Amino acid sequence: MSQLNPETRGPMSWGDFKNTLKQNPDLHLQFQYEEGKFVDSSYHITEIKQAPIVSVDCGGVMNSWTEVIVQLWEPSEKEVDRSMKVDKALKIVDLVEKSLPLNPNATVKIEFGNSRFDTRQMYPGEFASDGETFTVNLVPDFTQCKALTRNQSCGTSPAEASCCAPAPVKQELELVTSDGESCKPGSGCC
């Protein structure tokens, strides 16, 4: 397979993803969800969701973004001679966008799962073409601490300890009397 994009991508916009598909309309569209494991070629695109996300992170900052999620489904009865071409996928996108205009700046994710792979949302990573097939290699989504990506504490102010920082090591204090003896609980010296 020749690499169309030699480096694994981070989040990709819906507009960029759609434009990449448009460059390969006659190829069979395939998705690789793990190394050497592909969504069965008889998959269906069951829905395309647009999800506006509004959150408040552990640093108390409000964040918002939009995701476009393309859901893939493998039928229980495999359709041997069925394979979706990129052009067919784009026709589904056009149908969706007649009712729901999709934000071109939204982050795109592909949602997939089967009996051997828990359903999850993944990012499009590398794209590869072998002349007949256009393969989208999927990479896992991940969690992150947005406060830490801003070089801030997860607490609500700089004076407070970060919930993401390692817990400080507590030192045991020992009270020493003027004669050098330590004062222990119950000894009557305190």
C-alpha positions in Angstrom: 0.0 0.0 0.0 1.3 3.5 -0.8 1.0 6.0 2.0 -1.1 9.1 1.3 -0.1 10.5 4.7 3.0 8.9 6.2 2.4 10.3 9.7 -0.3 9.3 12.1 -2.7 12.2 12.6 -4.1 13.6 15.7 -7.7 14.8 15.5 -8.8 15.7 12.0 -11.6 18.0 10.9 -14.7 16.8 9.2 -14.0 19.1 6.2 -10.5 17.6 5.7 -11.8 14.1 6.1 -14.6 14.6 3.6 -12.2 16.3 1.1 -9.8 13.4 1.4 -12.6 11.0 0.6 -13.6 13.1 -2.4 -10.1 12.6 -3.9 -10.7 8.8 -4.1 -14.3 8.3 -5.2 -13.8 5.1 -7.2 -11.9 3.1 -4.6 -13.4 0.6 -2.1 -13.5 2.2 1.4 -12.0 0.1 4.1 -11.3 0.8 7.8 -8.6 -0.9 9.8 -9.4 -0.7 13.5 -6.3 -2.6 14.8 -3.1 -3.8 13.1 -4.2 -6.3 10.5 -7.9 -6.2 11.6 -10.4 -4.6 9.3 -14.1 -3.8 9.5 -15.8 -6.5 7.4 -16.2 -5.2 3.8 -20.0 -5.7 4.0 -20.2 -2.9 6.7 -22.9 -0.2 6.6 -22.7 3.4 7.6 -25.7 3.4 10.0 -25.7 7.0 11.1 -23.7 10.2 11.2 -24.0 12.2 14.4 -23.0 15.7 15.1 -22.4 16.3 18.8 -21.7 19.7 20.3 -19.7 19.2 23.5 -19.7 21.7 26.3 -17.6 20.8 29.4 -16.0 22.3 32.4 -12.6 20.8 33.1 -11.0 20.1 36.5 -9.3 23.6 36.4 -12.8 25.2 36.3 -12.5 26.3 32.6 -15.4 25.9 30.2 -14.5 24.2 26.9 -16.6 23.6 23.8 -16.1 21.8 20.5 -18.1 19.8 18.0 -17.6 16.2 16.9 -18.9 14.5 13.8 -19.2 10.7 14.5 -19.6 8.2 11.6 -21.0 4.9 12.9 -20.1 1.7 11.2 -22.0 -1.6 11.6 -21.1 -5.1 10.5 -24.3 -7.2 9.6 -24.5 -10.6 11.3 -24.9 -12.1 7.8 -21.9 -11.1 5.8 -22.7 -9.9 2.3 -19.9 -11.6 0.3 -20.0 -9.5 -2.8 -20.7 -6.2 -1.0 -18.1 -3.5 -0.6 -18.7 0.2 -0.1 -17.0 2.5 -2.5 -16.0 5.9 -1.4 -18.5 7.5 -3.7 -21.3 5.5 -2.0 -20.1 6.8 1.4 -20.2 10.4 0.1 -23.8 9.9 -1.2 -24.7 8.9 2.4 -22.9 12.0 3.7 -24.8 14.2 1.1 -28.1 12.7 2.3 -27.3 13.4 5.9 -26.2 17.0 5.1 -29.5 17.7 3.5 -31.1 17.4 6.9 -28.2 18.2 9.2 -25.4 20.5 8.0 -22.2 19.2 9.4 -19.6 21.6 10.8 -16.5 21.4 8.6 -14.3 22.4 11.6 -15.7 19.6 13.8 -13.4 16.8 14.9 -14.2 13.6 13.0 -14.4 10.2 14.8 -15.3 6.8 13.5 -17.4 4.6 15.8 -17.1 0.9 15.5 -17.3 -2.3 17.4 -18.0 -6.0 16.9 -18.0 -9.2 18.9 -14.2 -9.2 19.1 -13.7 -5.5 19.6 -15.5 -3.3 22.1 -17.4 -0.4 20.5 -15.4 2.8 20.6 -14.8 6.1 18.9 -11.5 6.4 17.0 -9.8 9.0 14.9 -8.9 8.6 11.3 -5.1 8.2 11.2 -3.1 7.2 8.2 -4.7 6.8 4.8 -3.5 4.3 2.3 -4.4 3.3 -1.2 -3.4 0.2 -3.2 -5.1 1.1 -6.4 -8.4 -0.6 -5.6 -8.9 0.1 -1.9 -8.7 3.3 0.1 -8.0 2.3 3.7 -8.5 4.5 6.7 -6.4 3.4 9.6 -8.1 4.2 12.9 -6.3 5.3 16.0 -7.7 5.2 19.5 -9.3 8.2 21.2 -7.7 9.2 24.5 -8.5 11.2 27.6 -6.6 14.2 28.7 -6.4 16.8 31.5 -7.1 20.1 29.7 -5.8 22.1 32.7 -2.4 20.4 32.4 -2.3 21.1 28.7 -2.5 24.8 29.6 0.4 24.3 32.1 -2.0 24.9 35.0 -3.1 23.1 38.0 -6.2 21.0 38.1 -7.2 23.0 41.2 -9.3 26.1 41.0 -6.4 28.5 41.9 -2.6 28.3 41.7 -2.4 28.2 45.5 -4.3 24.9 45.7 -2.7 21.6 45.1 -3.3 20.0 41.7 -5.5 17.0 41.6 -3.4 15.6 38.8 0.0 16.2 40.5 1.6 13.4 42.5 0.6 13.4 46.1 3.2 15.1 48.2 5.2 12.8 50.4 4.2 13.4 54.1 7.1 13.4 56.5 6.5 12.1 60.0 7.4 14.7 62.5 9.1 13.8 65.8 9.1 16.2 68.7 12.3 16.2 70.5 12.5 17.6 74.0 15.4 19.9 75.2 17.0 16.9 76.8 17.1 15.1 73.5 14.3 12.6 74.3 11.5 12.3 71.8 7.9 12.9 72.8 5.6 10.1 71.9 1.9 10.0 72.2 0.9 8.8 75.7 4.3 9.4 77.2 3.1 12.4 79.2 5.6 14.8 77.8 3.2 16.7 75.5 
